[in-house]
Amino acid sequence: MGLRRIDAIAPSNRGLNYGDGVFETMRVHRGALPLWSRHLARLREGTDRLGIALPDVAFVEARIAAVIHGVDAGVLKLLLTRGDGGRGYAPPAEAPPVWMLALHPLPASTPAGLRLHACDTRLAAQPALAGIKHCNRLEQVLARAEAERAGCDEGLMCDAEGRVVSATSANLLVHRDGRWLTPPLERCGVAGVLRGWLLEHGLAETRDLSMSEVESADALALCNAVRGILPVSTLGARAWSPHSAITDLQARLAMAYPMFSESVEAA
């Protein structure tokens, strides 16, 4: 099957029409992607689940290297769609997948704690899509708009049963009884690559969490592959002071990935 890289989306592209694709948002550090192997693993999982052909990895890596050469810090987005097709949901049998790369500046650092808003928008349960970073993100779009209207930095989302799942663009870390907990993502939500690293190294464990358990936590933090581990200072009326458990976790991460050392320095 053929493969195309393009710089403009055609009106018939299935990613544009149906969200039929996957994407990865990756931190660039000194001309490299330190978390690339983890992003690639999630990309493979997403394409396998959706039945989209994965581009030749060596070819894509060569293009990535050309785009980020000489870039000290930034964010690289890789978007892969099923390709172009006619009207209707049925995926075309022969459409070559389409992929794009886009380089963006690194977001400004936020040394103070994040203001978190509990969103009314819920995440629908869909195990077939849970964990992967597919292109249909309308739930997150609505929730992030809620957070913006509330004057907050991020939105906290629950599933339809009221179980806490994640922030709109980050995984949640809840510190209780000396342990870091993060919600399971078998029903909905995105399995972040940094969350995966924390779980693999025994620095966090999964557990269903209610909103009341989150609000009564000793500390809260968010994590994603671009910004690292960020402390939460408020959730509604609940406020948290800086906590040593967060700085300890940030330090462990910075030892493995020096690109996140600014979080430790800011603390």
N, C-alpha and C positions, 0 to 999 in steps of 0.2 A: 504494500500500500504506500502511496506517495505521502509526502509531508510538505507543508508550506509554512514558511515564516513570513508574516506580513506586518506592515506598519499602519494599516487601516482596516477596520472591520467592515465586511460587506453586509448589506442589509439582510442577506439570507443566512448570515452566520448563526448557528444554533446556540452559541453562547449568548449572543445578543438577544435572540428571540425567546429562549427558554432557560437560560442559565445552565446550558448543557456543556459543562466543562469544569475544570479545576484550576486552582491557582496557588502559588506560593509567594509569600512576602518575606524577603531574606535580608539579613543585616550584612552589609559590606564592611569589611575591616582590612585596611592596608592591601587593597587589591585582591582580596580573597573572600570566600564565603565560609567562615569557620563551621557553620552548622549545615553545610550543604548535604552531607550524607543523611542527616535526619530529614531534611526537607525532601530529598529524593525518595526516601523510603515512604513518606506520606504521599508523595506524588504518585508513586507506583500503586499504593493502596487505592488511591482515588481513581486512577485510570482503570485498574482491575475491576473495581466495583461498578463503574459506569460503562465498562466495555469500550473504552477509548484507547486507541493505539498510542503507546508511549513513544515519543521521538527517540531516535538514536542518541543515547546518552552522551557518547563521546563527541558527537557533533554539537549538541546543545552546550556541553561544557566548554567547547572551544569558542562558541559564540558568547557565552557568559564571560569567559576570560577576556575576550576582546572588549566587551562593554565595560567591565569594571577595572581594566588595567589602569593603574595609576590613581585609582579612587581611594582616598584615605578612609572615608567614612560615608555611608549612604545606605539606601534601601533599594534592593532590586526586586521587581515583581515579575514573575513568570506566569503567564496566562496560557492555558491550553484548552481549546474547545474541540468539540467533535468535528467541526468544520462547517461547510455550507450545505444547506439542504432546502428542499421545497417546503411549502406550507404543510403543517401537520406535525403531530408529536412523534410519529414513527421515525426512528433514526435511519438515515440512508445507509445502504450497505457499503457503498464505495467512496463516500466522501473522505478525502484526506484530512486528517486533523490539522488545525491551525494553531500556531503558537506565536507569542510575542514576548519581548523583554522590554521593560521600562525602568529607567533609573531615576530615583527620587532623592532629595536631600534627607539627611537623618533628622527625625523630629527633635525639637528643642528639648533639653533635659528639664525635668520637673523635680527639683530637690525636695520641695515640700510634699507632704502626703496628698494623695489624690482624694477628691471629693466624689463619692460614689452615690448614685441615685438608684433606688429600687424601682425598676420599670414595671409598668402595667402590661406591656407587650410580653407575651409568653412564647417560649420555644415549643413548637409542635414535635411530638415524638415520631421519629421515623428511623428505626434501626438500620435500614438499608443505606441511609446517608450519614448516620451518626459517626462523628470522628473525622471524616474527610473534609477537606476545604473546597467544597463545590462552589460554583459561581452564583447560586441563588442565595442572596444574603438580605432579602427584604425584611426579615424579622429583625436583623441587626440594624438595618437602616431606620426602621420605625423606632426601635429602642434607643438608638443613639440620638435621634431627634428629640425624644423625651428627655434624655439626660441634658442635652443642650438647652432646652426650654427651662429646665430646672436649675440652670447655672452650674452644672456639675461637669467633672472631667470625664466620667465614664458612667455606663449604666450596668446595673446588676440584673441578670435575667434568670427567671425560673421556668420550669416546665409547666404543663397544664395542671399538674397535681400540686404545684406549689413548692416543689423541691428546687433548691438553688442549683444552677448549672454553671454559669460563667458570666464574665463581663461581655460587652458587645464585641471587643477585639482582644481579649486576653482571658487567660484561665485564672480561676480564683484559688487563693491559698488562705486557709483558715487555721490559725494557731489556737489550739485548745489542749489543756492538760499536758503541755510540754511537747505536743506533736503537731506537725503540719498536715492538714487534711485538704483534699481537693475532691470535688464531686466526680462521680463516675460519669462516663460519656457514652454509654451503650445505647441510650435512648435518643439523645440529641446533643448538639454542641460540637465544637471543633477540638480535636486532640492536639493541643499545641506541642511543638517539638521541644520547647523548653520544659513544659510540664512532663513530657516523657523522660527527659534527662533527670529531672528531680525524682521521679518514681523509680527509675532504674538504679539510681544511686542510694535508694533508701532514705532520701531526704523528705519524702512526702508519701502519704498513703491515701487511697481512695475511700470515700465514705459518703453516703447520702446525708445531706445537710438541709435542715429547715432554715427559714429566714430567722427564726428566733435563735437558733444555734449560731448563725453567722453574727447576728447583732450582739450576742453575749460572748463572743470570742475575745481572747487576750490580745490578738493582733490580726490584722488582715493585710494581704498583699495581692497584687496582680502580677502575672508574668506573661511575657510573650517574647518571641525570638528577635524582635527589633529593639525593644526597650529594656529587656532584662526583668528584674524583680523590682517592683515599685510599691512602696508602702501606701496604705489607705489611711487617711486621717479622719474621714467622716462618712457615715452612711445614715442619711436622714438626720435624726437628732442625736445619734450615737457618735461619739468622738473617741479617737485613740491617740495616745501620746506615742512618740518614737519608742520602738521596742527592740531590745537586743537580739531577739530571735530573728528579726528581719535582717539586721546588719550581719549577723552570723551567716545567714543563708546567702546574702549577697556576696559575702567574702568567699564562700565555698564556690559559688558560680564564677566569680572573677578569677579564681585560681585556675579553673578549667578553661575559661574563655576571657582573656584579658580585655576584650572589647567592652565588657560590662564593668570594668573597674571604676568608671566614673560614678556609678551608683554608690559604691563603697565610699569614694572620696566625698560625695555630696552628703552622705550620712554623717 
